[in-house]
Amino acid sequence: MGKLVEKLRQVGQGNGGGVGFLGPRQQAQAPRPAAVLVTVGAGDAQAAASAAKNGADVVVVGGWQPGTDVSAIASAASGEKAVWGVELAAEGRYSDGTLKRAQEAGASFALVGQSSPAGVLFEELDGFDLLVQVEVPQDDLALALLRAENLLPAQVALLNARLSSADLARMTVADFARLRLACESLRFPVVLGLAEAPEDAQVKTLVRLGVSGLALRGAGVAAETLGAQVKALREQLEKTPAKPEDRGGPVAIGGLMEASGQSLRRQEPEPDEE
């Protein structure tokens, strides 16, 4: 298990506080239904620092290529106990060892898109997660084919919904059901990509989708503004406890999945005892 998956689990479980034999522990935090992720550019060190300082759990550096200087962002994120990773640049060809160089730079995961070279999926690194970007299905056929994403050797999925506050305000029951089904159709922990910071009243709707994280776009946003957005979202999440049904139940799609988050592998019957 890599640090990204571990961070998503920690957010949902919270942590204990108190004083032990080794001195004061980290301040107790209540579990939140979803982590806060922020995407920034390689040159947005101040924005990354502001986001991490205000409670971002994960920082994604967009447009990364081997040789990109991410030391300032790495320092800012690590200093605030945030996990950080890179989004592979869309341009250029993949070469074996690219992810290894990202890991050596301190990244804990890589975000790969649908147009990324397939070879990136098979560079196996210990403790390094793959976050695969998935587009929201626009019709019934695409929704049915979404199950194919479960065949990818990834650990987390970013459902790129690009939801704005206006989108959430006019979301219908049918829209919610379709998006919830898309989230439930993926066996990975799902992070939902947003176009902008949601209004406080809209956070409950996002939580009820059952996602493990909400991703804010930080590229081009002023550091102070981004920090305020992260702080407001985190505080609202702390006020919106998840319900058991938010994590989903059995979702049968073509017989491939028994429940959300489970592997596609069919269980072989156990041999009869002699």
N, C-alpha and C positions, 0 to 999 in steps of 0.2 A: 504494500500500500504506500503510495506516494504522499507527499505533504499536502497536495491539493485535496485529495479525498479525505485525508485525516482532518484537515481544517474544516471541511464541510460537516464532518461528523461531530467535531468538537463544538461547533456553533450550535448544533441541534441538542447537544447534551449539556452545554454550559460547563462551568467548572466550579469546584468548591473553593472556599476561602478558609480563613482561620490561621492559627499559629501552630506550627509543629516543632519538632526537635531541631529542624534546620532553619528556624526563624520564620518571619512572616511570609505567607504564601501570596500568590497573585490574588488580587481583589476578586471576590466571588462575582460571577456573572450568570444571570439567568439565561436559560436556553432560548434561542431565537428560532423561529420557523424557517428562516432563510439567511444565508450569508450575504454580505455586500461585496460585490466585485466592481472594479473600476478599470476601464481600458484607457490607456494614455499613450502618447507618442514617445519615442525614444528621447526626445529633447524636452519632455515635460516633467523634469525632475521636481520642480516646485509643486506642480499639481499632484504628482504622486506622493510627495511628502505630506501635503495638506490632507489628501484623502486618507493616507495611513494614520496620520495623527488624529483624525476625527473618527476613526473606527472602521475603515475599510479592512475587510478580512483578506482580500486577494487583489493584487495589482497585475494587470496584463499589459505588457509592453508591445504595442502594435508595430507592424512593419519591420520586424527584427531580421537581420541577416548576420552571418558570422562576421565578426569584426566590429559590429556596432557597439559603441561605448554605452553601457547601461550601468556603470559603477555607481553613479549618483542615485539612480532609482533603486538599485539593489541595497544601497546603504540606508536610504530612507525607509524602505519597506521592512528590511530586517530589523532596524532600530525600533520599529513599532510592532514587532511580532507578526507582521503580515506576510503571507506567502506571495511570491511573485513568479511570473513566468513570461513567456514570449509568444507572440503571434508570428508565425513564419510569414515572411514577405511573399506576396502573391507572385511577384516577378522572380525570374531566375530559376535555375534548375536545382533540384535536390541532389546532394552528393552524400554518400555514406559518411557518417561522423558529424553531420550538422547538429543533430540533437545533443550529441556528446559535447560539442563546443558550447551549446547553450547551458548544459548542466555544469560544465566547468566554470562558466561565468556566474553561476549561482542560481540559475533558474530551476524551479521545481517541476515545471510542466511546460508543454507547448500547445498552443491553439492552432489547429490545422483546419483548413477550409475544404469544401467539396472539390475545388479545383487544384488542391495541393497534389504533388506527385505521390502516387501510392506507396512508393518506397519508404516514405517517412513513417508509415504505420508499423514497419517491421524492424526498426532500429531499437532493439531491446536494451533498456537501461534500468538498472536497479533503482527503485525509489523515484522514478520519473514518470509522471502521468501524461497521458494524451487527452486533451480536451478537443473534441471534434465538433465543428460548427455544423448545425443542421438547419435548413430552411423550413419555415412553417408551411405545411401543405396547403395549397390553395384550392384543391378540389378533392372529391372522394377517392379518386384513383391515387393521387399523391399521398393521401392519408393512409390508404391501405399499403402503399409501397414503403411507407416510413419504417415499417418493421425491418427492412433490409439494412437500415443503419445499425441494427443490433448485431449484425455480423462483424462489425468493425472491431479490431483489437484496441479499443479505447477504454478509458475509465470514467469519463464525464462527458456529457453532451451540453453544448450551448445552443439552445433553441433560439434562433435569431428572429424574434418576433418584431423587433423595432417598434414596440408600443410607445405611443406618446400619451400625454394626459388626455388629449382629445379622443384618442382611440379608446382609452379606458372609459371615458365618460359616456361614449355612445355604444359600448359593448352590449350586445344583446344576450339573452339566455342561450340562444343557438351558438353565438360566437364563443361564449365561455365554454360550452359543452365541447365544441370542436377543439378548442385549444387545450382543454383538460384531457381530452382523449389523446391528443398528440403527445402531451407530457407523459401520460400513462403508458403509451405505446413503446416508450424507450426503456431499456433495461438499466440504463445508467442513471446516476444522479443527474438531474437536469437543472441547468442554469438558464434563466430566461433573460434574453437581451432586450433592453429598453432603449428607446430613442432619447428619452429625457427622464429626469427625476419625476416620480409620480406625486400626485397630491396625497396628503395624509389619508384622506378618506378612501383612496383607491388602493392602499396597501393591503387591506383585508381581501379584496378581490384577487390580488396577486398571490397572496398566501394560500388562498383556497384552491389555487391551481396545483398545489402540492409540490412546488419546485424546491430545490435545495439552495438556490441562490438567485439573486437579482443583480444584473450587470448594468452599471451606468456608463454612458459614454463620457469620457473625460477629455478627449482630444479637442483642443480649441477652446476649452472652458477655463476661465480664470481660476487660479489656484484657490483663492478665497471662496469663490462661488462653489467650486467643486467640493471643498471641505465642508461647507454649510449643507450642501445637498446630501453628502454622505452621513453627516451627523443627524440630519432630520430623518433620513430613511432608517438609520439604525435605531434611533429612539422610537420611531413608530413601530418597527418590527418587535421591539422589546415589549410594546404594549399590545401586541396582537399574537397571543399564544396560538400555536397550531392545535388543531383538533385531530383525534385519531383517524378520522375519515379523510383528512387532507393528504395522508400518505398513500392513499389508494388501496384498492382491494383487487381481487382477481379481474384481469382484463384479457379475455381470450381473443386473439387476433390470428386467424388462420391456423390455430392449433399450435403456434410456435411458443407462446408465452402463457405461463400459468398466472403470473402476477407481475406487477410492476417491480423492477429491480432484480428480477430473477434471471438466471442464465437461460440461453436458448437450448442448451444441451438437454436432451431427453434423458431421464433417469432410466438406467437399465435395471431390469428386475433382478433382485438378489437371488443367488442360487439357493435351491432348496437344501435345507440342512439334512444331513444323513442321520 
